[in-house]
Amino acid sequence: MRCSVTPDPSHESLLKRGYALEAVTLSWNIVGVVVLALAAVAARSVALAGFGLDSLIEIGASTVVIWELSGTGEARQRIGLRIIGVAFFALAAYLAVQSTIVIVARYHPHPSSLGMGWTAGTAVVMFALAAGKDRTGRLLGNPVLRTEGRVTLVDGLLATAVVVGLLLNAMLGWWWADPLAGYVLLVYGAREGWAVLHR
């Protein structure tokens, strides 16, 4: 007589939640790349253009998690964590380049209601998604989902920095506020990447 293993319904439910969180992240960032490109061109904003590139990194990280959730085993988790660790370093490199270009060139972006509105919305959405990924990953015992949730958290922090920088530039002429925040987040991204790749 054959014995069949009944799938754990709570585990299956958590997996579905993980997929849903990544699907929302992917969809939001795919639309965001287009919106931010339009806003960046209209405002001549390096910060908005750079944030659009950051959305591409988030798209890549979400794709890795979807791939990892579809399989099992520690080997797949290790590969997933390595890729996300590299994504953290890519994000840190992007922040270093973007922030330095803005400071050296002394870019002063024009006000962009579209860019500021979308980026502010992105901050709220990414913070909510990051919390959901951390909780779901913890319940699943999945370090890849939790680690990618920290990429999403950095995305939310970066969105906040971009909005604050654009507002301070528009209201007070503080054009250097955005790249300064970028350098702070650079340190966080590099530290997270190092921790992931050396665990």
C-alpha positions in Angstrom: 0.0 0.0 0.0 1.4 3.4 -1.0 1.7 6.2 1.5 1.2 9.7 0.1 2.5 12.8 1.8 -0.2 15.4 2.2 1.1 18.9 1.6 1.0 21.2 4.5 -1.8 23.7 3.7 -0.2 26.5 5.8 3.1 26.1 3.9 1.3 26.2 0.6 -0.6 29.3 1.7 2.6 31.0 2.7 4.2 30.1 -0.6 1.3 31.6 -2.5 1.7 34.7 -0.4 5.4 34.9 -1.2 4.6 34.6 -4.9 1.9 37.3 -4.6 4.3 39.7 -2.9 6.9 39.2 -5.6 4.3 39.6 -8.3 3.2 42.9 -6.9 6.9 44.0 -6.6 7.6 43.0 -10.2 4.4 44.7 -11.6 5.0 47.9 -9.7 8.6 48.2 -10.8 8.0 47.4 -14.4 5.4 50.2 -14.6 7.8 52.4 -12.5 10.6 52.0 -15.0 8.4 53.6 -17.7 6.9 56.3 -15.5 10.3 57.3 -14.1 11.9 57.4 -17.5 9.2 59.9 -18.7 9.4 62.0 -15.5 13.3 62.0 -15.7 13.3 63.3 -19.2 10.7 65.9 -18.5 12.5 67.2 -15.4 16.0 66.5 -16.6 16.5 64.7 -13.3 19.5 62.4 -12.7 17.9 61.3 -9.4 14.7 60.1 -11.1 16.6 58.4 -13.9 18.9 56.7 -11.4 15.9 55.6 -9.4 14.5 54.0 -12.5 17.7 52.0 -12.8 17.3 50.9 -9.2 13.8 49.6 -10.2 15.5 47.3 -12.7 17.7 45.9 -9.9 14.6 45.2 -7.9 13.0 43.5 -10.9 16.0 41.2 -11.1 15.9 40.4 -7.4 12.2 39.6 -7.5 12.8 37.3 -10.4 15.4 35.4 -8.4 13.0 34.9 -5.5 10.2 33.6 -7.7 12.7 31.1 -9.2 13.9 30.1 -5.7 10.4 29.6 -4.4 9.5 27.3 -7.3 12.2 24.8 -6.2 13.5 23.2 -3.0 16.8 22.5 -1.4 19.7 24.3 0.2 21.7 24.5 -3.0 19.0 26.6 -4.7 18.8 28.8 -1.6 22.5 29.4 -1.6 22.5 30.4 -5.3 19.5 32.7 -4.7 21.2 34.4 -1.8 24.4 34.9 -3.8 22.5 36.5 -6.6 20.7 38.8 -4.2 24.0 39.7 -2.5 25.4 40.7 -5.8 22.2 42.8 -6.4 23.0 44.7 -3.1 26.5 45.5 -4.4 25.0 46.6 -7.8 22.7 48.9 -5.9 25.6 50.3 -3.9 27.6 50.8 -7.1 24.7 52.6 -8.7 24.2 54.9 -5.7 28.0 55.7 -5.7 27.9 56.6 -9.4 24.6 58.5 -9.4 25.4 60.5 -6.2 28.9 61.4 -7.5 27.6 62.5 -10.9 25.0 64.7 -9.3 27.5 66.4 -7.0 30.2 66.9 -9.6 27.8 68.2 -12.3 25.7 70.1 -9.8 22.5 69.0 -11.4 19.4 71.0 -10.4 16.3 69.1 -11.5 13.1 70.8 -12.5 10.1 70.1 -10.3 8.2 67.0 -11.4 4.8 66.3 -9.9 4.7 63.0 -11.8 8.1 61.9 -10.5 7.5 63.0 -6.9 4.0 61.5 -6.8 5.1 58.1 -8.2 8.3 58.0 -6.0 6.3 58.8 -2.9 3.8 56.1 -3.7 6.7 53.7 -4.4 8.1 54.4 -0.9 4.8 53.5 0.8 4.3 50.3 -1.4 7.9 49.1 -0.9 7.8 49.5 2.8 4.6 47.5 3.0 6.0 44.8 0.7 9.3 44.6 2.6 7.4 44.0 5.9 5.3 41.3 4.2 8.3 39.6 2.8 10.1 39.6 6.1 7.1 38.1 7.9 6.4 35.5 5.2 10.0 34.6 4.8 10.4 34.1 8.6 7.3 31.9 8.7 8.5 29.9 5.7 12.0 29.7 7.1 13.2 31.1 3.7 16.3 33.3 4.0 16.1 34.2 0.3 12.7 35.8 0.6 13.7 37.7 3.7 17.0 38.9 2.2 15.2 40.1 -1.0 12.8 41.9 1.4 15.8 44.0 2.6 16.4 44.9 -1.1 12.8 46.1 -1.2 13.3 48.0 2.0 16.4 49.8 0.5 14.2 50.6 -2.5 11.7 52.2 -0.2 14.4 54.2 1.7 15.9 55.3 -1.6 12.5 56.4 -2.9 12.1 58.4 0.3 15.5 60.0 -0.2 14.7 60.9 -3.8 11.4 62.6 -2.8 13.0 64.5 0.1 15.9 65.5 -2.1 13.6 66.8 -4.9 11.4 68.6 -2.4 14.4 70.3 -0.7 15.8 71.3 -4.1 12.4 72.7 -5.2 11.6 74.5 -2.0 15.0 75.6 -0.6 17.5 75.1 -3.5 19.3 72.3 -1.6 20.3 70.4 -4.7 22.9 68.3 -2.7 20.4 66.7 -0.4 19.5 63.8 -2.7 23.1 62.7 -3.5 24.0 63.0 0.3 21.2 60.6 1.1 22.4 58.3 -1.7 25.8 58.0 0.0 24.2 57.0 3.3 22.1 54.3 1.5 25.3 53.2 -0.3 26.9 52.1 3.0 23.7 50.2 4.0 23.6 48.4 0.6 27.2 47.4 0.7 27.0 46.2 4.3 23.9 44.0 3.5 25.6 42.6 0.4 28.7 41.7 2.4 26.6 40.0 5.1 24.6 38.0 2.5 27.7 36.8 0.6 29.6 35.9 3.8 26.9 34.1 5.8 
